[in-house]
Amino acid sequence: MNWYKKSQNQVEEQIREQIIGGRDVFEVDGLQYMLPSHALDDQVWEIGVNELENGWQKDKGFYLGKKHSDQRSVEFSEWMEKGIPIETPEINVGEDGTVYFTNGRHRFIKVRGMGKSRTIISVPQEQDTKIMLQMGARRLK
């Protein structure tokens, strides 16, 4: 019997297509991002890593410093190396510019640790765009 054997590249491409599932893919600073499937209506913004970091430092309860590393950050590396987009970190921004991560702070830690200068985030539709613009962000969607 002849069995069809897919190449490693074919398998990885099939997995990539299943993960993306028709979602838009955004790219910045050599990394690909996609919206989480539960947040497809969110706004998508490109923002400087330093600007996001500065806003997050104001969140004293959940801020993780630059020396923080853990297993989740390592797992994101494996995805990125295979060219699979990571889901955008989800944030809210307070009126004072405090960044609150709803989901994705470990993804951001990985991007920050890679020395990237820009990243992509998602925020709820009701987020005040004025605050985002004051942080130097650029709306993509």
N, CA, C and O atoms as a GROMACS GRO file, in nm:
protein
  564
    1MET      N    1   0.082  -0.119   0.000
    1MET     CA    2   0.000   0.000   0.000
    1MET      C    3   0.086   0.125   0.000
    1MET      O    4   0.189   0.130   0.068
    2ASN      N    5   0.045   0.222  -0.075
    2ASN     CA    6   0.113   0.352  -0.073
    2ASN      C    7   0.038   0.446   0.019
    2ASN      O    8  -0.080   0.473   0.000
    3TRP      N    9   0.107   0.493   0.116
    3TRP     CA   10   0.047   0.588   0.209
    3TRP      C   11   0.098   0.727   0.175
    3TRP      O   12   0.218   0.748   0.153
    4TYR      N   13   0.007   0.820   0.171
    4TYR     CA   14   0.046   0.959   0.145
    4TYR      C   15   0.105   1.017   0.273
    4TYR      O   16   0.042   1.017   0.379
    5LYS      N   17   0.223   1.065   0.261
    5LYS     CA   18   0.288   1.124   0.378
    5LYS      C   19   0.310   1.272   0.351
    5LYS      O   20   0.376   1.311   0.255
    6LYS      N   21   0.253   1.353   0.437
    6LYS     CA   22   0.268   1.498   0.422
    6LYS      C   23   0.405   1.540   0.473
    6LYS      O   24   0.458   1.484   0.570
    7SER      N   25   0.461   1.638   0.407
    7SER     CA   26   0.588   1.691   0.454
    7SER      C   27   0.565   1.773   0.581
    7SER      O   28   0.452   1.813   0.609
    8GLN      N   29   0.669   1.796   0.656
    8GLN     CA   30   0.659   1.877   0.778
    8GLN      C   31   0.604   2.016   0.746
    8GLN      O   32   0.524   2.070   0.822
    9ASN      N   33   0.646   2.072   0.634
    9ASN     CA   34   0.596   2.205   0.594
    9ASN      C   35   0.447   2.202   0.565
    9ASN      O   36   0.376   2.296   0.601
   10GLN      N   37   0.399   2.098   0.500
   10GLN     CA   38   0.257   2.087   0.471
   10GLN      C   39   0.175   2.075   0.599
   10GLN      O   40   0.069   2.136   0.612
   11VAL      N   41   0.225   1.996   0.693
   11VAL     CA   42   0.155   1.980   0.821
   11VAL      C   43   0.151   2.112   0.895
   11VAL      O   44   0.046   2.151   0.946
   12GLU      N   45   0.264   2.182   0.901
   12GLU     CA   46   0.269   2.311   0.971
   12GLU      C   47   0.178   2.414   0.906
   12GLU      O   48   0.114   2.492   0.976
   13GLU      N   49   0.171   2.415   0.773
   13GLU     CA   50   0.083   2.509   0.703
   13GLU      C   51  -0.063   2.477   0.731
   13GLU      O   52  -0.144   2.568   0.748
   14GLN      N   53  -0.098   2.349   0.736
   14GLN     CA   54  -0.234   2.310   0.767
   14GLN      C   55  -0.272   2.352   0.910
   14GLN      O   56  -0.382   2.401   0.933
   15ILE      N   57  -0.181   2.331   1.003
   15ILE     CA   58  -0.206   2.373   1.142
   15ILE      C   59  -0.222   2.524   1.148
   15ILE      O   60  -0.312   2.575   1.216
   16ARG      N   61  -0.136   2.596   1.078
   16ARG     CA   62  -0.142   2.742   1.076
   16ARG      C   63  -0.278   2.789   1.024
   16ARG      O   64  -0.339   2.879   1.083
   17GLU      N   65  -0.326   2.728   0.916
   17GLU     CA   66  -0.456   2.767   0.859
   17GLU      C   67  -0.570   2.737   0.956
   17GLU      O   68  -0.665   2.815   0.967
   18GLN      N   69  -0.561   2.625   1.026
   18GLN     CA   70  -0.666   2.591   1.122
   18GLN      C   71  -0.666   2.689   1.240
   18GLN      O   72  -0.773   2.727   1.288
   19ILE      N   73  -0.550   2.729   1.284
   19ILE     CA   74  -0.542   2.822   1.398
   19ILE      C   75  -0.594   2.960   1.358
   19ILE      O   76  -0.671   3.021   1.432
   20ILE      N   77  -0.554   3.008   1.242
   20ILE     CA   78  -0.596   3.141   1.198
   20ILE      C   79  -0.746   3.142   1.168
   20ILE      O   80  -0.815   3.237   1.206
   21GLY      N   81  -0.796   3.041   1.102
   21GLY     CA   82  -0.938   3.027   1.077
   21GLY      C   83  -1.004   3.147   1.013
   21GLY      O   84  -1.116   3.184   1.052
   22GLY      N   85  -0.940   3.210   0.916
   22GLY     CA   86  -1.000   3.322   0.846
   22GLY      C   87  -0.985   3.457   0.915
   22GLY      O   88  -1.033   3.558   0.865
   23ARG      N   89  -0.918   3.460   1.030
   23ARG     CA   90  -0.899   3.587   1.100
   23ARG      C   91  -0.794   3.672   1.028
   23ARG      O   92  -0.703   3.619   0.964
   24ASP      N   93  -0.807   3.804   1.039
   24ASP     CA   94  -0.707   3.894   0.984
   24ASP      C   95  -0.576   3.876   1.058
   24ASP      O   96  -0.574   3.857   1.180
   25VAL      N   97  -0.466   3.884   0.984
   25VAL     CA   98  -0.334   3.876   1.043
   25VAL      C   99  -0.267   4.011   1.025
   25VAL      O  100  -0.267   4.068   0.916
   26PHE      N  101  -0.211   4.062   1.134
   26PHE     CA  102  -0.142   4.191   1.134
   26PHE      C  103   0.005   4.166   1.163
   26PHE      O  104   0.039   4.079   1.243
   27GLU      N  105   0.092   4.243   1.098
   27GLU     CA  106   0.235   4.222   1.118
   27GLU      C  107   0.304   4.353   1.152
   27GLU      O  108   0.276   4.457   1.092
   28VAL      N  109   0.393   4.347   1.249
   28VAL     CA  110   0.475   4.461   1.285
   28VAL      C  111   0.605   4.410   1.345
   28VAL      O  112   0.605   4.313   1.421
   29ASP      N  113   0.713   4.475   1.312
   29ASP     CA  114   0.845   4.445   1.370
   29ASP      C  115   0.881   4.297   1.357
   29ASP      O  116   0.944   4.239   1.446
   30GLY      N  117   0.839   4.235   1.244
   30GLY     CA  118   0.876   4.097   1.216
   30GLY      C  119   0.791   3.991   1.285
   30GLY      O  120   0.821   3.872   1.272
   31LEU      N  121   0.686   4.030   1.356
   31LEU     CA  122   0.598   3.934   1.423
   31LEU      C  123   0.456   3.946   1.368
   31LEU      O  124   0.413   4.053   1.327
   32GLN      N  125   0.386   3.834   1.368
   32GLN     CA  126   0.247   3.831   1.321
   32GLN      C  127   0.153   3.815   1.440
   32GLN      O  128   0.181   3.742   1.535
   33TYR      N  129   0.040   3.885   1.431
   33TYR     CA  130  -0.062   3.883   1.535
   33TYR      C  131  -0.198   3.861   1.472
   33TYR      O  132  -0.220   3.891   1.355
   34MET      N  133  -0.290   3.807   1.552
   34MET     CA  134  -0.429   3.795   1.510
   34MET      C  135  -0.516   3.821   1.632
   34MET      O  136  -0.473   3.802   1.746
   35LEU      N  137  -0.639   3.865   1.607
   35LEU     CA  138  -0.732   3.888   1.718
   35LEU      C  139  -0.774   3.756   1.780
   35LEU      O  140  -0.790   3.657   1.709
   36PRO      N  141  -0.792   3.752   1.911
   36PRO     CA  142  -0.849   3.632   1.973
   36PRO      C  143  -0.989   3.607   1.914
   36PRO      O  144  -1.060   3.702   1.882
   37SER      N  145  -1.026   3.483   1.901
   37SER     CA  146  -1.154   3.450   1.838
   37SER      C  147  -1.273   3.508   1.913
   37SER      O  148  -1.378   3.531   1.852
   38HIS      N  149  -1.261   3.532   2.042
   38HIS     CA  150  -1.372   3.588   2.120
   38HIS      C  151  -1.374   3.741   2.114
   38HIS      O  152  -1.464   3.803   2.171
   39ALA      N  153  -1.277   3.803   2.046
   39ALA     CA  154  -1.267   3.949   2.046
   39ALA      C  155  -1.256   4.005   1.904
   39ALA      O  156  -1.185   4.103   1.882
   40LEU      N  157  -1.325   3.945   1.810
   40LEU     CA  158  -1.311   3.985   1.670
   40LEU      C  159  -1.361   4.126   1.642
   40LEU      O  160  -1.325   4.186   1.540
   41ASP      N  161  -1.444   4.181   1.730
   41ASP     CA  162  -1.494   4.317   1.710
   41ASP      C  163  -1.407   4.423   1.778
   41ASP      O  164  -1.435   4.542   1.767
   42ASP      N  165  -1.302   4.382   1.846
   42ASP     CA  166  -1.215   4.478   1.915
   42ASP      C  167  -1.142   4.568   1.816
   42ASP      O  168  -1.124   4.535   1.699
   43GLN      N  169  -1.100   4.683   1.867
   43GLN     CA  170  -1.011   4.771   1.791
   43GLN      C  171  -0.871   4.709   1.791
   43GLN      O  172  -0.833   4.642   1.887
   44VAL      N  173  -0.797   4.730   1.685
   44VAL     CA  174  -0.659   4.681   1.675
   44VAL      C  175  -0.568   4.801   1.660
   44VAL      O  176  -0.588   4.887   1.575
   45TRP      N  177  -0.466   4.806   1.746
   45TRP     CA  178  -0.373   4.919   1.748
   45TRP      C  179  -0.228   4.872   1.743
   45TRP      O  180  -0.192   4.771   1.803
   46GLU      N  181  -0.147   4.946   1.670
   46GLU     CA  182  -0.002   4.929   1.676
   46GLU      C  183   0.049   5.032   1.775
   46GLU      O  184   0.010   5.149   1.769
   47ILE      N  185   0.137   4.990   1.865
   47ILE     CA  186   0.185   5.080   1.970
   47ILE      C  187   0.331   5.048   2.002
   47ILE      O  188   0.376   4.935   1.985
   48GLY      N  189   0.402   5.148   2.048
   48GLY     CA  190   0.540   5.128   2.090
   48GLY      C  191   0.547   5.042   2.216
   48GLY      O  192   0.466   5.059   2.308
   49VAL      N  193   0.644   4.952   2.219
   49VAL     CA  194   0.661   4.866   2.337
   49VAL      C  195   0.689   4.952   2.460
   49VAL      O  196   0.636   4.924   2.568
   50ASN      N  197   0.772   5.053   2.446
   50ASN     CA  198   0.803   5.139   2.561
   50ASN      C  199   0.680   5.214   2.612
   50ASN      O  200   0.663   5.228   2.733
   51GLU      N  201   0.596   5.262   2.522
   51GLU     CA  202   0.475   5.333   2.563
   51GLU      C  203   0.379   5.240   2.637
   51GLU      O  204   0.319   5.277   2.738
   52LEU      N  205   0.366   5.117   2.586
   52LEU     CA  206   0.280   5.020   2.653
   52LEU      C  207   0.339   4.983   2.790
   52LEU      O  208   0.267   4.973   2.889
   53GLU      N  209   0.468   4.964   2.793
   53GLU     CA  210   0.538   4.933   2.919
   53GLU      C  211   0.518   5.044   3.022
   53GLU      O  212   0.488   5.016   3.138
   54ASN      N  213   0.533   5.169   2.980
   54ASN     CA  214   0.517   5.282   3.073
   54ASN      C  215   0.376   5.287   3.131
   54ASN      O  216   0.359   5.316   3.250
   55GLY      N  217   0.276   5.260   3.049
   55GLY     CA  218   0.140   5.258   3.099
   55GLY      C  219   0.114   5.141   3.192
   55GLY      O  220   0.040   5.153   3.289
   56TRP      N  221   0.174   5.027   3.162
   56TRP     CA  222   0.154   4.907   3.243
   56TRP      C  223   0.220   4.921   3.380
   56TRP      O  224   0.170   4.868   3.479
   57GLN      N  225   0.332   4.991   3.386
   57GLN     CA  226   0.402   5.010   3.515
   57GLN      C  227   0.313   5.078   3.618
   57GLN      O  228   0.336   5.065   3.738
   58LYS      N  229   0.213   5.151   3.573
   58LYS     CA  230   0.121   5.218   3.664
   58LYS      C  231   0.024   5.120   3.731
   58LYS      O  232  -0.037   5.153   3.833
   59ASP      N  233   0.009   5.000   3.673
   59ASP     CA  234  -0.079   4.898   3.730
   59ASP      C  235   0.001   4.819   3.834
   59ASP      O  236   0.056   4.713   3.803
   60LYS      N  237   0.007   4.870   3.955
   60LYS     CA  238   0.091   4.813   4.060
   60LYS      C  239   0.054   4.670   4.096
   60LYS      O  240   0.140   4.594   4.140
   61GLY      N  241  -0.071   4.632   4.079
   61GLY     CA  242  -0.114   4.499   4.119
   61GLY      C  243  -0.073   4.387   4.024
   61GLY      O  244  -0.056   4.274   4.067
   62PHE      N  245  -0.058   4.418   3.895
   62PHE     CA  246  -0.034   4.312   3.798
   62PHE      C  247   0.088   4.334   3.708
   62PHE      O  248   0.113   4.254   3.618
   63TYR      N  249   0.163   4.440   3.732
   63TYR     CA  250   0.281   4.466   3.650
   63TYR      C  251   0.388   4.360   3.675
   63TYR      O  252   0.416   4.324   3.790
   64LEU      N  253   0.446   4.309   3.568
   64LEU     CA  254   0.556   4.214   3.577
   64LEU      C  255   0.679   4.280   3.515
   64LEU      O  256   0.680   4.310   3.396
   65GLY      N  257   0.782   4.301   3.594
   65GLY     CA  258   0.901   4.373   3.553
   65GLY      C  259   0.977   4.308   3.439
   65GLY      O  260   0.946   4.198   3.396
   66LYS      N  261   1.078   4.379   3.392
   66LYS     CA  262   1.154   4.335   3.275
   66LYS      C  263   1.234   4.208   3.300
   66LYS      O  264   1.274   4.141   3.205
   67LYS      N  265   1.258   4.172   3.425
   67LYS     CA  266   1.334   4.051   3.454
   67LYS      C  267   1.245   3.927   3.462
   67LYS      O  268   1.295   3.816   3.478
   68HIS      N  269   1.113   3.946   3.450
   68HIS     CA  270   1.020   3.835   3.461
   68HIS      C  271   1.027   3.746   3.337
   68HIS      O  272   1.031   3.795   3.224
   69SER      N  273   1.028   3.617   3.360
   69SER     CA  274   1.022   3.519   3.251
   69SER      C  275   0.955   3.394   3.306
   69SER      O  276   0.968   3.364   3.425
   70ASP      N  277   0.885   3.323   3.222
   70ASP     CA  278   0.822   3.200   3.267
   70ASP      C  279   0.797   3.107   3.148
   70ASP      O  280   0.827   3.142   3.034
   71GLN      N  281   0.742   2.992   3.175
   71GLN     CA  282   0.721   2.889   3.073
   71GLN      C  283   0.627   2.937   2.962
   71GLN      O  284   0.646   2.901   2.846
   72ARG      N  285   0.526   3.017   2.997
   72ARG     CA  286   0.434   3.062   2.893
   72ARG      C  287   0.506   3.145   2.787
   72ARG      O  288   0.476   3.134   2.668
   73SER      N  289   0.602   3.227   2.830
   73SER     CA  290   0.678   3.307   2.735
   73SER      C  291   0.759   3.217   2.641
   73SER      O  292   0.773   3.248   2.523
   74VAL      N  293   0.811   3.108   2.694
   74VAL     CA  294   0.888   3.013   2.612
   74VAL      C  295   0.796   2.949   2.507
   74VAL      O  296   0.836   2.933   2.391
   75GLU      N  297   0.675   2.912   2.547
   75GLU     CA  298   0.581   2.850   2.454
   75GLU      C  299   0.547   2.943   2.338
   75GLU      O  300   0.530   2.898   2.225
   76PHE      N  301   0.535   3.072   2.365
   76PHE     CA  302   0.506   3.167   2.257
   76PHE      C  303   0.622   3.172   2.158
   76PHE      O  304   0.600   3.194   2.038
   77SER      N  305   0.743   3.153   2.206
   77SER     CA  306   0.860   3.151   2.117
   77SER      C  307   0.846   3.040   2.013
   77SER      O  308   0.875   3.060   1.895
   78GLU      N  309   0.800   2.924   2.059
   78GLU     CA  310   0.784   2.811   1.968
   78GLU      C  311   0.682   2.842   1.859
   78GLU      O  312   0.703   2.808   1.743
   79TRP      N  313   0.573   2.906   1.895
   79TRP     CA  314   0.473   2.945   1.796
   79TRP      C  315   0.534   3.042   1.696
   79TRP      O  316   0.520   3.026   1.575
   80MET      N  317   0.601   3.143   1.748
   80MET     CA  318   0.657   3.248   1.662
   80MET      C  319   0.758   3.190   1.564
   80MET      O  320   0.762   3.230   1.447
   81GLU      N  321   0.840   3.096   1.610
   81GLU     CA  322   0.940   3.035   1.523
   81GLU      C  323   0.877   2.959   1.408
   81GLU      O  324   0.937   2.947   1.301
   82LYS      N  325   0.755   2.907   1.428
   82LYS     CA  326   0.685   2.832   1.323
   82LYS      C  327   0.602   2.923   1.234
   82LYS      O  328   0.535   2.875   1.143
   83GLY      N  329   0.606   3.053   1.260
   83GLY     CA  330   0.531   3.147   1.177
   83GLY      C  331   0.383   3.150   1.208
   83GLY      O  332   0.304   3.198   1.126
   84ILE      N  333   0.345   3.101   1.325
   84ILE     CA  334   0.205   3.104   1.364
   84ILE      C  335   0.180   3.235   1.436
   84ILE      O  336   0.248   3.265   1.534
   85PRO      N  337   0.083   3.314   1.391
   85PRO     CA  338   0.055   3.441   1.458
   85PRO      C  339   0.012   3.419   1.603
   85PRO      O  340  -0.057   3.323   1.634
   86ILE      N  341   0.055   3.509   1.689
   86ILE     CA  342   0.008   3.504   1.827
   86ILE      C  343  -0.114   3.594   1.840
   86ILE      O  344  -0.130   3.690   1.765
   87GLU      N  345  -0.198   3.562   1.936
   87GLU     CA  346  -0.316   3.646   1.957
   87GLU      C  347  -0.271   3.777   2.021
   87GLU      O  348  -0.181   3.781   2.104
   88THR      N  349  -0.336   3.884   1.980
   88THR     CA  350  -0.302   4.015   2.033
   88THR      C  351  -0.330   4.019   2.183
   88THR      O  352  -0.432   3.967   2.229
   89PRO      N  353  -0.240   4.080   2.260
   89PRO     CA  354  -0.273   4.106   2.399
   89PRO      C  355  -0.395   4.198   2.405
   89PRO      O  356  -0.410   4.288   2.323
   90GLU      N  357  -0.482   4.173   2.501
   90GLU     CA  358  -0.604   4.252   2.516
   90GLU      C  359  -0.587   4.344   2.637
   90GLU      O  360  -0.554   4.300   2.747
   91ILE      N  361  -0.609   4.474   2.614
   91ILE     CA  362  -0.590   4.571   2.721
   91ILE      C  363  -0.706   4.668   2.730
   91ILE      O  364  -0.788   4.680   2.639
   92ASN      N  365  -0.711   4.736   2.842
   92ASN     CA  366  -0.794   4.854   2.862
   92ASN      C  367  -0.700   4.962   2.912
   92ASN      O  368  -0.600   4.932   2.978
   93VAL      N  369  -0.729   5.086   2.881
   93VAL     CA  370  -0.645   5.196   2.926
   93VAL      C  371  -0.732   5.292   3.006
   93VAL      O  372  -0.836   5.338   2.960
   94GLY      N  373  -0.685   5.321   3.129
   94GLY     CA  374  -0.756   5.415   3.214
   94GLY      C  375  -0.736   5.558   3.168
   94GLY      O  376  -0.649   5.586   3.085
   95GLU      N  377  -0.816   5.649   3.220
   95GLU     CA  378  -0.807   5.790   3.182
   95GLU      C  379  -0.670   5.850   3.212
   95GLU      O  380  -0.628   5.945   3.147
   96ASP      N  381  -0.602   5.794   3.312
   96ASP     CA  382  -0.468   5.843   3.348
   96ASP      C  383  -0.357   5.775   3.269
   96ASP      O  384  -0.239   5.800   3.293
   97GLY      N  385  -0.394   5.688   3.173
   97GLY     CA  386  -0.295   5.619   3.091
   97GLY      C  387  -0.248   5.486   3.148
   97GLY      O  388  -0.158   5.424   3.092
   98THR      N  389  -0.308   5.441   3.258
   98THR     CA  390  -0.272   5.311   3.314
   98THR      C  391  -0.320   5.200   3.220
   98THR      O  392  -0.437   5.198   3.180
   99VAL      N  393  -0.231   5.110   3.188
   99VAL     CA  394  -0.263   4.996   3.102
   99VAL      C  395  -0.300   4.878   3.191
   99VAL      O  396  -0.224   4.839   3.279
  100TYR      N  397  -0.418   4.820   3.165
  100TYR     CA  398  -0.465   4.702   3.235
  100TYR      C  399  -0.477   4.588   3.135
  100TYR      O  400  -0.555   4.597   3.040
  101PHE      N  401  -0.400   4.483   3.155
  101PHE     CA  402  -0.409   4.368   3.067
  101PHE      C  403  -0.529   4.283   3.106
  101PHE      O  404  -0.541   4.240   3.221
  102THR      N  405  -0.618   4.260   3.011
  102THR     CA  406  -0.728   4.167   3.030
  102THR      C  407  -0.680   4.026   3.002
  102THR      O  408  -0.722   3.930   3.066
  103ASN      N  409  -0.591   4.015   2.905
  103ASN     CA  410  -0.537   3.887   2.862
  103ASN      C  411  -0.412   3.918   2.780
  103ASN      O  412  -0.410   4.014   2.704
  104GLY      N  413  -0.308   3.837   2.796
  104GLY     CA  414  -0.193   3.849   2.707
  104GLY      C  415  -0.069   3.915   2.764
  104GLY      O  416   0.022   3.949   2.688
  105ARG      N  417  -0.063   3.934   2.894
  105ARG     CA  418   0.057   4.001   2.947
  105ARG      C  419   0.182   3.917   2.926
  105ARG      O  420   0.291   3.974   2.909
  106HIS      N  421   0.172   3.785   2.926
  106HIS     CA  422   0.289   3.701   2.902
  106HIS      C  423   0.334   3.708   2.756
  106HIS      O  424   0.453   3.698   2.727
  107ARG      N  425   0.239   3.726   2.666
  107ARG     CA  426   0.276   3.747   2.525
  107ARG      C  427   0.353   3.878   2.511
  107ARG      O  428   0.453   3.886   2.441
  108PHE      N  429   0.303   3.980   2.581
  108PHE     CA  430   0.374   4.108   2.577
  108PHE      C  431   0.513   4.096   2.638
  108PHE      O  432   0.608   4.153   2.586
  109ILE      N  433   0.525   4.022   2.748
  109ILE     CA  434   0.656   4.003   2.811
  109ILE      C  435   0.754   3.941   2.712
  109ILE      O  436   0.870   3.981   2.707
  110LYS      N  437   0.707   3.846   2.633
  110LYS     CA  438   0.794   3.782   2.534
  110LYS      C  439   0.837   3.883   2.428
  110LYS      O  440   0.955   3.889   2.393
  111VAL      N  441   0.744   3.960   2.377
  111VAL     CA  442   0.776   4.060   2.276
  111VAL      C  443   0.874   4.163   2.333
  111VAL      O  444   0.972   4.200   2.268
  112ARG      N  445   0.847   4.208   2.453
  112ARG     CA  446   0.936   4.303   2.521
  112ARG      C  447   1.076   4.244   2.537
  112ARG      O  448   1.175   4.311   2.511
  113GLY      N  449   1.083   4.118   2.578
  113GLY     CA  450   1.211   4.051   2.598
  113GLY      C  451   1.289   4.028   2.470
  113GLY      O  452   1.411   4.013   2.474
  114MET      N  453   1.219   4.025   2.358
  114MET     CA  454   1.286   4.008   2.228
  114MET      C  455   1.347   4.139   2.179
  114MET      O  456   1.416   4.142   2.078
  115GLY      N  457   1.321   4.246   2.252
  115GLY     CA  458   1.376   4.376   2.212
  115GLY      C  459   1.300   4.443   2.099
  115GLY      O  460   1.355   4.531   2.032
  116LYS      N  461   1.176   4.405   2.076
  116LYS     CA  462   1.096   4.466   1.970
  116LYS      C  463   1.058   4.608   2.010
  116LYS      O  464   1.041   4.638   2.128
  117SER      N  465   1.046   4.695   1.911
  117SER     CA  466   1.012   4.835   1.940
  117SER      C  467   0.862   4.862   1.926
  117SER      O  468   0.811   4.957   1.986
  118ARG      N  469   0.791   4.780   1.848
  118ARG     CA  470   0.647   4.799   1.826
  118ARG      C  471   0.576   4.667   1.849
  118ARG      O  472   0.634   4.560   1.833
  119THR      N  473   0.449   4.675   1.886
  119THR     CA  474   0.367   4.556   1.904
  119THR      C  475   0.224   4.589   1.863
  119THR      O  476   0.192   4.704   1.834
  120ILE      N  477   0.140   4.489   1.860
  120ILE     CA  478   0.000   4.508   1.825
  120ILE      C  479  -0.085   4.459   1.941
  120ILE      O  480  -0.059   4.354   2.000
  121ILE      N  481  -0.187   4.538   1.974
  121ILE     CA  482  -0.276   4.508   2.086
  121ILE      C  483  -0.420   4.522   2.040
  121ILE      O  484  -0.448   4.582   1.936
  122SER      N  485  -0.511   4.467   2.119
  122SER     CA  486  -0.652   4.490   2.092
  122SER      C  487  -0.716   4.552   2.216
  122SER      O  488  -0.678   4.524   2.329
  123VAL      N  489  -0.813   4.638   2.190
  123VAL     CA  490  -0.887   4.704   2.298
  123VAL      C  491  -1.035   4.700   2.263
  123VAL      O  492  -1.071   4.694   2.146
  124PRO      N  493  -1.122   4.702   2.364
  124PRO     CA  494  -1.266   4.699   2.337
  124PRO      C  495  -1.311   4.818   2.253
  124PRO      O  496  -1.248   4.924   2.254
  125GLN      N  497  -1.420   4.799   2.180
  125GLN     CA  498  -1.475   4.906   2.096
  125GLN      C  499  -1.501   5.034   2.175
  125GLN      O  500  -1.483   5.144   2.123
  126GLU      N  501  -1.543   5.020   2.301
  126GLU     CA  502  -1.578   5.138   2.379
  126GLU      C  503  -1.456   5.215   2.432
  126GLU      O  504  -1.473   5.320   2.494
  127GLN      N  505  -1.335   5.164   2.409
  127GLN     CA  506  -1.214   5.233   2.455
  127GLN      C  507  -1.204   5.370   2.389
  127GLN      O  508  -1.228   5.384   2.269
  128ASP      N  509  -1.168   5.469   2.467
  128ASP     CA  510  -1.152   5.606   2.417
  128ASP      C  511  -1.030   5.613   2.325
  128ASP      O  512  -0.917   5.594   2.370
  129THR      N  513  -1.052   5.639   2.198
  129THR     CA  514  -0.941   5.645   2.102
  129THR      C  515  -0.847   5.761   2.130
  129THR      O  516  -0.730   5.756   2.094
  130LYS      N  517  -0.898   5.866   2.194
  130LYS     CA  518  -0.814   5.982   2.227
  130LYS      C  519  -0.697   5.941   2.317
  130LYS      O  520  -0.583   5.984   2.297
  131ILE      N  521  -0.727   5.855   2.415
  131ILE     CA  522  -0.621   5.808   2.505
  131ILE      C  523  -0.519   5.726   2.428
  131ILE      O  524  -0.398   5.740   2.450
  132MET      N  525  -0.566   5.642   2.338
  132MET     CA  526  -0.474   5.559   2.259
  132MET      C  527  -0.383   5.647   2.174
  132MET      O  528  -0.263   5.621   2.163
  133LEU      N  529  -0.440   5.748   2.113
  133LEU     CA  530  -0.360   5.839   2.030
  133LEU      C  531  -0.258   5.915   2.115
  133LEU      O  532  -0.146   5.940   2.070
  134GLN      N  533  -0.295   5.952   2.237
  134GLN     CA  534  -0.202   6.020   2.326
  134GLN      C  535  -0.083   5.931   2.362
  134GLN      O  536   0.025   5.980   2.392
  135MET      N  537  -0.104   5.800   2.359
  135MET     CA  538   0.003   5.706   2.387
  135MET      C  539   0.089   5.679   2.263
  135MET      O  540   0.184   5.601   2.268
  136GLY      N  541   0.056   5.743   2.154
  136GLY     CA  542   0.134   5.725   2.031
  136GLY      C  543   0.094   5.603   1.950
  136GLY      O  544   0.168   5.560   1.862
  137ALA      N  545  -0.024   5.549   1.977
  137ALA     CA  546  -0.071   5.431   1.905
  137ALA      C  547  -0.131   5.470   1.770
  137ALA      O  548  -0.176   5.583   1.749
  138ARG      N  549  -0.130   5.373   1.679
  138ARG     CA  550  -0.188   5.392   1.545
  138ARG      C  551  -0.291   5.284   1.523
  138ARG      O  552  -0.261   5.165   1.533
  139ARG      N  553  -0.415   5.326   1.493
  139ARG     CA  554  -0.523   5.229   1.477
  139ARG      C  555  -0.511   5.156   1.344
  139ARG      O  556  -0.493   5.217   1.239
  140LEU      N  557  -0.521   5.024   1.351
  140LEU     CA  558  -0.515   4.940   1.231
  140LEU      C  559  -0.653   4.887   1.191
  140LEU      O  560  -0.677   4.861   1.074
  141LYS      N  561  -0.742   4.873   1.289
  141LYS     CA  562  -0.878   4.823   1.263
  141LYS      C  563  -0.972   4.878   1.370
  141LYS      O  564  -1.091   4.849   1.367
   0.00000   0.00000   0.00000
